[in-house]
Amino acid sequence: QVQLVESGGGLVQAGGSLRLSCAASGRTFGLYNIGWFREAPGKERTFVAAIIWSGSSLYYGDSVKGRFTISRDNAKNTVYLQMNSLKPEDTAVYYCAAAAANSVASAKINDYHTWGQGTQVTVSS
């Protein structure tokens, strides 16, 4: 069992940056792959980025490649999402989620068994 709490969201101007954090408690954080997803009002939840248990494999959605960076510090039980060059289209609630550890970073929502409550990111034009 693992519990996840997101933080770091807020209001920023287009072109600005934010760093989101996903803090975990419970079982050893290194047992899990972690993904970031986002959901705008009236829209489906979509994949943003994922990182495997060791941090050695990363995967990004096409809309954020080159702008966002996912990383993890298992000693601190935390995964980060560095968001640069933000656009109004990035406005959404951002969720982190845990999946069973393996060598493939998944973009599939159904692979993730535990979700945080989300943190709001708003990008003004």
C-alpha positions as CSV (number, residue, x, y, z in Angstrom):
1,Q,0.0,0.0,0.0
2,V,1.2,3.5,-0.9
3,Q,-0.3,6.9,-0.5
4,L,0.5,9.9,-2.8
5,V,0.1,13.6,-2.3
6,E,0.8,16.2,-5.0
7,S,1.9,19.7,-4.4
8,G,3.5,22.7,-6.2
9,G,0.7,23.8,-8.4
10,G,-0.4,27.4,-8.9
11,L,-1.0,30.3,-11.3
12,V,1.8,31.2,-13.7
13,Q,2.2,33.2,-16.8
14,A,2.7,31.6,-20.2
15,G,6.3,30.9,-20.7
16,G,6.9,30.4,-17.0
17,S,7.8,27.3,-14.9
18,L,6.6,25.2,-12.1
19,R,7.9,22.2,-10.3
20,L,5.3,19.7,-9.1
21,S,6.1,17.1,-6.3
22,C,4.6,13.8,-5.6
23,A,5.3,12.6,-2.1
24,A,4.7,9.0,-1.1
25,S,4.2,7.3,2.2
26,G,3.7,3.7,3.1
27,R,5.7,0.9,1.4
28,T,9.1,1.5,-0.1
29,F,8.8,4.0,-2.9
30,G,11.3,2.2,-5.1
31,L,8.8,-0.6,-5.5
32,Y,6.7,1.5,-7.9
33,N,6.7,3.1,-11.3
34,I,5.2,6.6,-11.2
35,G,3.2,8.5,-13.8
36,W,1.8,12.0,-14.1
37,F,-1.5,12.6,-15.7
38,R,-3.6,15.7,-16.2
39,E,-7.3,16.5,-16.5
40,A,-8.9,19.8,-17.7
41,P,-12.6,20.6,-17.0
42,G,-14.8,18.6,-19.4
43,K,-11.8,16.8,-20.9
44,E,-10.5,13.2,-20.5
45,R,-7.6,12.4,-18.3
46,T,-4.4,12.3,-20.4
47,F,-0.9,11.0,-20.0
48,V,1.9,13.5,-19.2
49,A,5.1,11.6,-18.2
50,A,6.2,8.4,-16.4
51,I,9.3,7.0,-14.7
52,I,10.2,3.5,-13.8
53,W,11.2,2.3,-10.3
54,S,14.9,2.9,-10.8
55,G,14.6,6.2,-12.7
56,S,16.5,4.8,-15.6
57,S,13.7,4.9,-18.1
58,L,11.5,7.9,-18.8
59,Y,8.5,8.4,-21.1
60,Y,6.7,11.6,-22.1
61,G,3.5,12.5,-23.9
62,D,4.0,14.2,-27.2
63,S,2.5,17.5,-26.1
64,V,5.1,18.0,-23.3
65,K,8.3,16.6,-24.9
66,G,11.1,19.1,-24.7
67,R,9.3,21.2,-22.0
68,F,8.7,18.9,-19.0
69,T,11.1,16.7,-17.1
70,I,10.2,13.9,-14.7
71,S,12.7,12.7,-12.1
72,R,12.6,10.8,-8.8
73,D,14.5,10.6,-5.5
74,N,13.7,7.3,-3.9
75,A,15.6,8.3,-0.7
76,K,13.1,11.2,-0.3
77,N,10.1,9.2,-1.5
78,T,9.4,11.9,-4.0
79,V,8.9,12.2,-7.8
80,Y,9.1,15.6,-9.5
81,L,7.7,17.1,-12.6
82,Q,9.6,20.1,-13.8
83,M,7.4,22.1,-16.2
84,N,9.0,24.8,-18.4
85,S,7.7,26.9,-21.2
86,L,4.2,26.6,-19.9
87,K,1.3,27.2,-22.2
88,P,-2.4,28.0,-21.5
89,E,-3.2,24.5,-22.9
90,D,-1.3,23.0,-20.0
91,T,-3.9,24.3,-17.5
92,A,-5.4,21.3,-15.7
93,V,-5.4,19.3,-12.5
94,Y,-2.2,17.2,-12.4
95,Y,-2.3,13.8,-10.7
96,C,0.5,11.4,-9.9
97,A,-0.1,7.7,-9.8
98,A,1.7,4.5,-8.8
99,A,2.0,1.3,-10.8
100,A,3.8,-2.0,-10.1
101,A,7.5,-1.7,-10.7
102,N,8.8,-3.0,-14.1
103,S,11.2,-2.0,-16.9
104,V,8.6,-0.2,-19.0
105,A,7.1,3.3,-18.2
106,S,3.5,3.1,-19.1
107,A,1.1,5.7,-20.5
108,K,-2.0,3.5,-19.8
109,I,-4.3,4.8,-17.1
110,N,-5.4,1.2,-16.2
111,D,-1.8,0.2,-15.3
112,Y,-1.9,2.6,-12.3
113,H,-3.4,1.4,-9.1
114,T,-3.1,4.3,-6.7
115,W,-3.7,8.0,-7.3
116,G,-3.2,11.2,-5.5
117,Q,-5.8,14.0,-5.1
118,G,-4.3,16.3,-7.7
119,T,-2.8,19.8,-7.8
120,Q,-4.2,22.6,-9.9
121,V,-2.0,24.3,-12.5
122,T,-3.3,27.4,-14.2
123,V,-1.4,29.1,-17.0
124,S,-2.5,32.6,-18.0
125,S,-2.0,34.0,-21.5
